[in-house]
């Protein structure tokens, strides 16, 4: 259970439902990760967080996306984090 109130996928309506659906279509994933749901009470801000994350993590650079994902997965495992 989180200490931050979040809006779960099945509870989402209005603007947050739109943001969740945009994210699902773009990523091909069905369940929005908890790390994004932390911002679910502010759909306007969540859109900015997603855009920033996409830019930082997935824009072209020294490392390709696969390596960035591998590093993120490894660091999350080290931190015992599900994300």
N, CA, C and O of each residue as an XYZ file, in Angstrom:
332
protein
N       0.842     -1.179      0.000
C       0.000      0.000      0.000
C       0.888      1.244      0.000
O       1.866      1.325      0.744
N       0.534      2.202     -0.839
C       1.301      3.433     -0.915
C       0.870      4.413      0.161
O      -0.253      4.358      0.661
N       1.781      5.309      0.507
C       1.453      6.377      1.452
C       0.919      7.597      0.719
O       0.338      8.499      1.322
N       1.126      7.610     -0.586
C       0.632      8.689     -1.435
C      -0.668      8.211     -2.062
O      -0.728      7.109     -2.607
N      -1.694      9.024     -1.989
C      -2.958      8.641     -2.620
C      -2.770      8.653     -4.130
O      -2.302      9.637     -4.702
N      -3.134      7.561     -4.759
C      -3.031      7.451     -6.212
C      -4.369      7.017     -6.782
O      -5.213      6.462     -6.079
N      -4.544      7.278     -8.053
C      -5.741      6.832     -8.756
C      -5.341      5.611     -9.576
O      -4.521      5.696    -10.490
N      -5.937      4.481     -9.229
C      -5.637      3.229     -9.917
C      -6.274      3.226    -11.305
O      -7.186      4.003    -11.589
N      -5.776      2.335    -12.158
C      -6.258      2.257    -13.538
C      -7.786      2.152    -13.612
O      -8.422      2.879    -14.374
N      -8.363      1.262    -12.833
C      -9.804      1.033    -12.871
C     -10.639      2.155    -12.290
O     -11.843      2.220    -12.540
N     -10.024      3.039    -11.519
C     -10.731      4.164    -10.898
C     -10.623      5.449    -11.703
O     -11.317      6.424    -11.415
N      -9.759      5.456    -12.705
C      -9.460      6.685    -13.436
C     -10.644      7.158    -14.269
O     -11.272      6.384    -14.991
N     -10.931      8.456    -14.147
C     -11.969      9.096    -14.948
C     -11.437     10.445    -15.399
O     -10.429     10.931    -14.887
N     -12.112     11.036    -16.348
C     -11.769     12.382    -16.784
C     -10.349     12.518    -17.294
O      -9.865     11.681    -18.056
N      -9.684     13.587    -16.864
C      -8.354     13.929    -17.374
C      -7.319     12.846    -17.084
O      -6.472     12.563    -17.931
N      -7.373     12.230    -15.891
C      -6.359     11.221    -15.576
C      -6.580      9.967    -16.416
O      -5.617      9.305    -16.803
N      -7.827      9.635    -16.698
C      -8.120      8.494    -17.576
C      -7.547      8.755    -18.968
O      -7.034      7.838    -19.610
N      -7.632      9.992    -19.432
C      -7.076     10.355    -20.740
C      -5.561     10.199    -20.745
O      -4.991      9.653    -21.690
N      -4.909     10.680    -19.689
C      -3.443     10.571    -19.610
C      -3.036      9.104    -19.570
O      -2.111      8.699    -20.274
N      -3.714      8.309    -18.758
C      -3.400      6.883    -18.673
C      -3.564      6.226    -20.043
O      -2.714      5.438    -20.459
N      -4.645      6.544    -20.741
C      -4.896      5.933    -22.048
C      -3.850      6.368    -23.070
O      -3.399      5.550    -23.871
N      -3.458      7.635    -23.056
C      -2.390      8.107    -23.947
C      -1.104      7.331    -23.690
O      -0.413      6.920    -24.623
N      -0.793      7.136    -22.406
C       0.427      6.415    -22.042
C       0.343      4.967    -22.526
O       1.312      4.441    -23.074
N      -0.806      4.323    -22.327
C      -0.983      2.931    -22.766
C      -0.803      2.795    -24.271
O      -0.120      1.883    -24.739
N      -1.410      3.697    -25.028
C      -1.293      3.642    -26.490
C       0.146      3.837    -26.929
O       0.616      3.156    -27.841
N       0.846      4.754    -26.295
C       2.218      5.055    -26.690
C       3.188      3.932    -26.320
O       4.136      3.658    -27.056
N       2.947      3.282    -25.176
C       3.899      2.276    -24.698
C       3.508      0.855    -25.052
O       4.357     -0.037    -25.074
N       2.223      0.633    -25.332
C       1.760     -0.720    -25.593
C       1.573     -1.543    -24.326
O       1.261     -2.731    -24.401
N       1.757     -0.936    -23.182
C       1.562     -1.614    -21.894
C       0.148     -1.339    -21.399
O      -0.445     -0.316    -21.741
N      -0.390     -2.247    -20.598
C      -1.764     -2.113    -20.140
C      -1.904     -1.505    -18.752
O      -2.898     -0.835    -18.470
N      -0.927     -1.729    -17.884
C      -1.024     -1.246    -16.505
C      -0.031     -0.099    -16.309
O       1.167     -0.259    -16.541
N      -0.534      1.043    -15.886
C       0.305      2.214    -15.630
C       1.133      1.930    -14.378
O       0.573      1.535    -13.355
N       2.453      2.121    -14.433
C       3.295      1.842    -13.271
C       3.006      2.781    -12.098
O       2.610      3.932    -12.280
N       3.214      2.263    -10.913
C       2.989      3.042     -9.702
C       3.792      4.322     -9.649
O       3.330      5.324     -9.104
N       4.992      4.300    -10.211
C       5.835      5.502    -10.179
C       5.152      6.660    -10.906
O       5.345      7.817    -10.533
N       4.365      6.370    -11.926
C       3.614      7.418    -12.619
C       2.338      7.773    -11.868
O       1.916      8.929    -11.850
N       1.730      6.767    -11.248
C       0.490      7.016    -10.514
C       0.700      7.946     -9.325
O      -0.261      8.521     -8.813
N       1.939      8.099     -8.884
C       2.235      9.037     -7.789
C       1.796     10.459     -8.143
O       1.571     11.287     -7.260
N       1.679     10.730     -9.434
C       1.294     12.066     -9.895
C      -0.140     12.093    -10.410
O      -0.545     13.054    -11.064
N      -0.912     11.047    -10.121
C      -2.245     10.907    -10.707
C      -3.246     11.964    -10.243
O      -4.244     12.204    -10.923
N      -3.000     12.588     -9.117
C      -3.923     13.638     -8.667
C      -3.710     14.943     -9.428
O      -4.508     15.875     -9.321
N      -2.622     14.998    -10.200
C      -2.317     16.178    -11.024
C      -2.060     15.747    -12.464
O      -0.903     15.693    -12.882
N      -3.101     15.441    -13.233
C      -2.918     14.963    -14.603
C      -2.082     15.910    -15.470
O      -1.314     15.465    -16.323
N      -2.238     17.209    -15.247
C      -1.450     18.180    -16.012
C       0.039     18.004    -15.738
O       0.852     18.063    -16.660
N       0.393     17.790    -14.492
C       1.792     17.600    -14.123
C       2.287     16.229    -14.577
O       3.435     16.088    -14.999
N       1.419     15.216    -14.491
C       1.808     13.875    -14.941
C       2.197     13.897    -16.406
O       3.169     13.248    -16.794
N       1.466     14.623    -17.221
C       1.837     14.737    -18.648
C       3.254     15.310    -18.788
O       4.028     14.852    -19.628
N       3.586     16.295    -17.976
C       4.927     16.887    -18.027
C       5.991     15.893    -17.552
O       7.080     15.825    -18.123
N       5.675     15.129    -16.517
C       6.608     14.120    -16.005
C       6.878     13.068    -17.081
O       8.025     12.675    -17.296
N       5.827     12.617    -17.751
C       5.981     11.614    -18.804
C       6.833     12.175    -19.944
O       7.732     11.494    -20.437
N       6.559     13.393    -20.356
C       7.333     14.009    -21.446
C       8.801     14.158    -21.045
O       9.695     13.868    -21.841
N       9.050     14.606    -19.818
C      10.424     14.762    -19.338
C      11.134     13.403    -19.303
O      12.267     13.272    -19.765
N      10.456     12.404    -18.754
C      11.032     11.070    -18.653
C      11.356     10.507    -20.037
O      12.434      9.954    -20.258
N      10.414     10.654    -20.957
C      10.659     10.168    -22.318
C      11.872     10.853    -22.932
O      12.681     10.215    -23.606
N      11.991     12.141    -22.698
C      13.109     12.897    -23.257
C      14.438     12.473    -22.629
O      15.422     12.268    -23.340
N      14.468     12.345    -21.331
C      15.708     11.982    -20.637
C      16.103     10.541    -20.921
O      17.260     10.257    -21.229
N      15.152      9.644    -20.818
C      15.475      8.226    -20.909
C      15.535      7.682    -22.325
O      16.303      6.757    -22.591
N      14.762      8.220    -23.222
C      14.601      7.565    -24.505
C      15.015      8.390    -25.716
O      14.819      7.953    -26.849
N      15.580      9.563    -25.503
C      16.060     10.337    -26.636
C      17.439      9.807    -27.051
O      18.146      9.203    -26.244
N      17.810     10.035    -28.301
C      19.119      9.553    -28.773
C      20.252     10.166    -27.950
O      20.159     11.307    -27.499
N      21.297      9.411    -27.767
C      22.439      9.891    -27.004
C      23.569      8.880    -27.082
O      23.641      8.087    -28.020
N      24.442      8.913    -26.102
C      25.582      7.999    -26.098
C      25.152      6.545    -25.945
O      25.796      5.640    -26.476
N      24.066      6.328    -25.221
C      23.574      4.979    -25.010
C      22.252      4.783    -25.741
O      21.421      5.691    -25.796
N      22.065      3.594    -26.300
C      20.783      3.330    -26.935
C      19.747      2.979    -25.866
O      20.086      2.771    -24.701
N      18.494      2.918    -26.276
C      17.409      2.686    -25.329
C      17.586      1.363    -24.591
O      17.328      1.282    -23.390
N      18.017      0.341    -25.294
C      18.185     -0.968    -24.656
C      19.144     -0.894    -23.477
O      18.870     -1.446    -22.411
N      20.267     -0.211    -23.669
C      21.241     -0.104    -22.579
C      20.706      0.755    -21.425
O      20.944      0.449    -20.256
N      19.993      1.814    -21.756
C      19.391      2.649    -20.709
C      18.395      1.840    -19.885
O      18.358      1.958    -18.660
N      17.586      1.016    -20.557
C      16.619      0.174    -19.853
C      17.341     -0.851    -18.975
O      16.910     -1.123    -17.855
N      18.430     -1.413    -19.481
C      19.192     -2.390    -18.701
C      19.763     -1.753    -17.439
O      19.717     -2.349    -16.363
N      20.297     -0.553    -17.568
C      20.845      0.152    -16.406
C      19.739      0.468    -15.406
O      19.908      0.271    -14.203
N      18.604      0.960    -15.909
C      17.482      1.296    -15.019
C      16.990      0.044    -14.283
O      16.681      0.106    -13.093
N      16.918     -1.070    -14.977
C      16.471     -2.315    -14.352
C      17.453     -2.768    -13.285
O      17.047     -3.190    -12.203
N      18.741     -2.683    -13.584
C      19.771     -3.090    -12.634
C      19.745     -2.214    -11.374
O      19.803     -2.728    -10.257
N      19.659     -0.912    -11.558
C      19.624      0.005    -10.419
C      18.367     -0.233     -9.590
O      18.423     -0.217     -8.360
N      17.241     -0.452    -10.251
C      16.003     -0.746     -9.511
C      16.148     -2.016     -8.690
O      15.699     -2.072     -7.545
N      16.774     -3.037     -9.266
C      16.985     -4.284     -8.515
C      17.898     -4.052     -7.320
O      17.639     -4.576     -6.237
N      18.948     -3.283     -7.496
C      19.849     -2.980     -6.388
C      19.109     -2.273     -5.253
O      19.391     -2.503     -4.077
N      18.169     -1.420     -5.617
C      17.401     -0.662     -4.633
C      16.161     -1.398     -4.139
O      15.369     -0.848     -3.374
N      15.995     -2.647     -4.579
C      14.812     -3.446     -4.224
C      13.526     -2.718     -4.586
O      12.545     -2.742     -3.842
N      13.553     -2.075     -5.738
C      12.433     -1.268     -6.218
C      11.740     -1.999     -7.363
O      12.399     -2.538     -8.252
N      10.426     -2.013     -7.339
C       9.670     -2.670     -8.409
C       9.720     -1.918     -9.725
O       9.342     -2.475    -10.756
N      10.169     -0.683     -9.724
C      10.135      0.108    -10.942
C      11.414     -0.031    -11.705
O      11.567      0.571    -12.769
